[in-house]
Amino acid sequence: MKVKSLVKKILPSSAINFLKKTKTLPYDIVARHYLKKVKNKKKHNGIIRVGFCADFTTVWDKTAPVFELMKTDSRFKVILFITKTLYTKTEEEFLKVQKFFKELYPDAEYIIWDESLSIKNYDMDYFFYQRPYADLYPENLRVQEVRKYAKICYIPYGYAGSDVFNAGNTNKLFFRNVYLGFIEIAAELKILNEQFKHNIKKGYQSFEKLGYPSFEKYFNLPKKDFQGKVLWTPRWTVDDEVGGSHFFEYKDDFIEVAEKIDFIFRPHPLMFTNFIDKGIMSKESVDEYVGLLKKQNVEYSEGNPIEKDFMNADVLLTDYSSIIVEYFLTGKPIIYCKAHYEMNEEYNNLMKGIYIADTWEDVKRYLDDILNGRDYLKDERTRIISNQYADVQGASKRIVQRIVDDYSNHE
């Protein structure tokens, strides 16, 4: 019998849970020490200094509204820390990231991060990460280092649609260090508030639902006349446990119908890279498929601002993705290629206003209906948006004010 099985057989569940907790206890104690330290950090000249980790351009829209509000607010000094991550394969890729942020904010203050620098020298009061993965960043910009000098803040980079993502989205390695977490998904919020209840009680951590900043702009996207354009967004992984992808199942059918339908093809930014890394596709086969798309006059959206594609598309055809809710807020129809897991409460509510496709035949039937003016779920989407997302607007201002209040309360 294996040791783990033997332990489970001998010990009661309460003892096993205690052992699990004590295994991470030293790390929790160290994290609590730094949370307490930065909470009582001395203020300088009254200006709130906030750093923003800038590394993943395709999800910058989640943090951008808060950064942009602070950037124009005289109470703040904001700095972009443009950095490589484990996903940065080449220097050319890093230059593209730098170009993105420099062109987006030509008058912003930014630091091109490298291994010679120390976050200590920038005297930040708060520091926002784009993603909650501690080992993703260079050692001198990881949360374990930054927590020593600044209050860690986090806005989720995606709006998770299933509880299967809860473990990653609430992982202790990162979240034990978070001073202010702005969390939208009810199940994740519950986990974090339970997991860190002792720190929360002492005022060392807080996880709050103040609204999701990136949702705000989708309420006000400029409207275009219906052109019958369809946006296809296949997922990045074939692993069914995290949603899977219908790309291989539908890619040839997609080419065929592209002769008659105006498509935008926007795969997940990591899709082809992941398929090549896993040996599922070669670079040559990717290039060949992209070539077929171009022959069919399919627009290949690579790195475009997602709101631009949302504005141009009349229908979204998608695998599981956190962009589902963002497109939903435009009021336009969605065809969802069903994943093999249960949705959470938030996404189950959305599904009442979404066309769910189990097969390519379902996809074709829904496209035929919608492109010919038969959008049967339009009123249901309007109802859901009104009932479920009425409080979205103003989220960025609430988060900025929360930072101001926290800073003022600890002067």
N, C-alpha and C positions, 0 to 999 in steps of 0.2 A: 504494500500500500504506500502511495506517495505521501511525503511529509505533510503537504497541505491538506490532503484528505484525512490523514490521521488526526491532525490538529482540529479540524472541523468536527470530527467524530467525538473527540475527547472533551473539548472545551465548549462551554455554552456560548451562544451568539454574543452575549454581552461582553465576555472576556475577549473574544475575537475582535470585536469592534474596538475595545480598549487598546489591544495590541496594534491595530491599524493606526489608531490615532497617535500612539506614543512613537511610532516609527517616524512620523513627520514632525513630532513635537519640537525637536531642536530647531528645525527650520522655521516653525511657527513662532518660536520665542524670539529668534533673530529678527524676523519680519516685524513682530510687534515692537521690538526695541526701536527700529528705524521709523515705524509709523508714529510712535510717541515722540521721537526726536523731531521729525519734520513738522508735526502738528504744532509744536512749541517753538518752531524756528523763528528767530528774531527778524523783524521786518526792517527794510532799509529806508528808502525815500518815499514810501507810499505808492509807488508804481508796482503793479502786480506783474511779475515776470513769468511768462508762460512759454514753455518749449513744446513744439509739435514734431513728433517723429514723422518724417516724410520719406516713405520707402515704397509704397505700393500704389501706383498712380490710378489703377482701375477702381479702387475703393476709397480714394481720397474724398469723394463726395460725401462720405459719412461724417467726416470730421470738418470738412471745409466750411460749412455755415458758421460754426463756432469760431474757427480761426478768423474768418473774414469779419465777423462782428467785432472781435477783440482787436483786430488790426486797425479798425477805424475808431476805436474807443480810447480816449486819452488816459484812461485809468490803467491801460495795459501796455506792456512791451512784449511783443511776440517774436519768437525766433523759430525758423524752420531748421530742423536738423536732418539734412538730406543724407541718407545712409544706404550702404549696401546691406543685403541680408543673405541668408543661406541660399535664396533663390536667384541671387544675382550671379549669373554664370560668367559673364564677360565684362570687360571694361566698357565696351560699347553699350551694353544694356544699362550700366550705371550712368553713362553720359546721357542716355535717353531720359532717365529719371530726373537728372539734374535739369535738362532742357525743359521738361514738362513744368517743373515748379518755377523755374526762372521766367519762363514765358507767361505763365499764369499769373505770377506776382512779381513783376519786374522791379517794384519798389520795396519788396519785402526784405527783411534781414534774414540771412540764412547762413548756415555752417555746412560745408562739405565735410562730412564726418570721416575720420580715419583713425587708425590704431594709435596715433601719437597724441590724441586729444584726451582731455579729461572733463567730464560733465561738471566736476566740482568748480572749475574755473568760470562757469557761466552763471552761477548763482541764481538758478531758476527756483521759483516758488512752486510751480505746478508743471507737470510734464505729461502730455497726452501721447499714448501709443496708438498706432493704427490697428495692430493685431495682438491678441493675447497669448503669444507664444514666446516664452522667455528665452529659449535657445535660438530663436530666429535671428537675433540681432548680434552685432559684434560684441565681444565681451565687455568692452568699455562703454557700451550703451545699453546693456541689458538691464532689465528691471532690478536685478540684484545690486547693481552699481548705482543706478539713478535714484533708487529709493533712499539712499543715504543723504541726499541733498535736496530732494524735491518731493512734493506730494504727487503720487501717481494717479492719473485720471484715465478713464477709458470710456469710449463710445463704441459699441459693437460694430464691426466692419460688415456684418450681414444680419439680416432679420431672419433668424432660424425658423424653419417650418416643421421641425420634428424633434421629439425628445431624444432621438439618437445622437443629436449634437450637443446635448446638455453637458456631457463629461468634458468635452474640449472647451466649451464656452464658459465653463465655471472652474477650470483646472486650478488646483491650489498653487502650483509652481508659480503662476503669474498672479492670481487674484489674491493670494495672501498678502501681497504688497500694495494692493490698490486702495488708495485713500478715498477717492470718489469714483464710483462706477455708475454710469447712467444706462440702466438696463430696461429693455422694453418687453421682453418675453416673460410672461408670468411665472412659468416653471423655473426659468433660470434665476429670476429674482428671488424666488422662494428658496432655492438651493443655496444661493450666496448668503442670504440673510440668516439661514440656519447654520451654514458652515462656519460663518465668522461672527456668530451672535455675541460672543464675549468681547471681541474687539469693538463691535458696533455699540454695545452697551457702554463701553468706556469712552466712546467717541473717537476711536482711532480709525474706523472705517465707516463708510456709508454707501449703500446701494439703493438707488432711487429710480423711479419711473417719472421722467419729466418730458417725455416725448422724444421722437426720433428725428434729429435735425434734417437728415437727407430727404425725408418724406415731404417736407414743406413745399419744395419747388414743384413737385408733380401736380399739386392742386392748380398751379398757375402756368403750366406749360402752354405756349401759344397754340391755338387750334389751327388745324389745316383742313382743307376740303378732303373728303374721302377719296383716296387714290387706289385703294385695293392693295396696298403694299404690306407684305408680311415679314416680320422679324423672327428669324429662327435662332434660338440660343441653346445649343446642346451643351450638356454638362461635361465636366472635365475628367470624370472617372467612370470606369465600368463596374466599380465595386457596388453591388446592390445594397450593401449595408449602409452606405452613405448616399443613396439615391440613384446610383447607376446613371447610364447615359444611353439614349436611343440613337446615338450618332451612327453606329455601325448598322443598326437595324434599319434605319431610314435614309441613309446617305444616298443610295442609288435611286430610291423613289423620289427623293428631293430633287435630284438632278433632272429627273424625267418631268416632274410637274413644273419645274422652273421655266420650261418652254412657254408655259401659259400664264404663270403668276409672277408678279414682280416681288422679288425677295431681297431682303438684307440678311446676310449670314454673319452672325456674331457669336462665335464659340466662346466658351469660358476662356479667359486669357491664359490659363494653364493647360488647356485641353490638349493641343497638339504636342506641347513639350512633354506632358505626362505620358501620352501615348508612345512617343518616341523613346522616352526613358524606360518605359515598361516593355519595350520591344513589340508593342502591338502594331505600331506603324513605323515605317522608316521615313527619313526626311524626304526621300524621293517620292514615296507614296503620298505624303502630305502635299508636296509641290504639285504632283499630278492631279490630286483632287482639287486643289485651289485653282489649277489651270482649267479644269472642267467647269468650275463655277464661273470663271471669267468668260468662257466660251458661251455660257448660257446667260451672260449679262447679269449675273447675280452680283450685287454689291457686297464686297467682303469688308466688313467693318472691323478694323484692327486698331485699337487704341482711341477710337472716337469717343468723345464724351457720351455717356449712355443716354443722357437726356436728349441729345441730338437724334439718336436712333429712335428713341421713344416718340419724339415729336413727329418724325417722318413715317413711322409705322402705324398702320391702321389696325393690325392684329399682331398679337404675340403668340408664337408657337414655341413652347419651351419644355425642357425637362425640369425636374425640381431645381429651384434656384431662389435665392433671397430676393432677386429682382421681381419676382411674381407680384409681391405686394406693391412695389413701386409702380409697376405698370398698371396695376389694378386701380391705383389712385387717379390715373388719367381718365378713368371711366370707359376705356376702350376694351374690346373683347380679348380674352385669353383662351388658347387651347393648350391644356396641360397634358403632356405625355406622362402618364402615371408612373410613379416610382413604387418600389416594393416595400414600403414601410408606412407606418401610421403617421399622419400629420398631427401636429399639436393643436391646441384649442384655437389659436389665432388663425392658423391656415385652414383648419376645418371650416371655420366661418366663411373664409374667402371662397372656398370650393363651391359654395352654394351659388356663386355668381360666375363660375368658370366652367368651360366645356372640357370634360375629362375624356381623354382618348386612350383606349387600351391597345389599339392597333392603328396601322397606317390607313386602313379603310375608314376608321373613325375620324382621323385627321382630315382626309379628303372630304368627307361628308360635312364636317363642321366648316371647313374652308369654303365649300360650295355655298352653304347657307349664309355665312357671314358676308362673303364677297358679293352676294346677290341680295343683300339688304335684309336678311332674316336673322337678326341678332336677338334671339328670344330671351336672353338673360340680362339685357341692358338695364331694365328697371330694378332687377334684383341687385346689380352692382351699385346702382345709385343709392339704394336703401342701405346696403352694407357700409358704404363709404360714410354715409351720414351718421349711422349708428355707432360704428366701431372706430372711426378715425377723426371724429369732430374736434378732438383736442390736440391734433398734431401741430397745427399752426401755432407758432410762438415757442416751439421747443428750444430753438437755439438761444433765444433771449432768456428763457428760464435757466438754461445751463450756465450761461454767462453770469447771470445774476446770482446763481448759486455759488459760483467761484468768488464773486465780489463779497457776498455775505460771509462766506467762510473766512476770507482774508480779513475782513473787518472784525469778525468775532474773535480773532486771535492776534490782534494788534496789541 
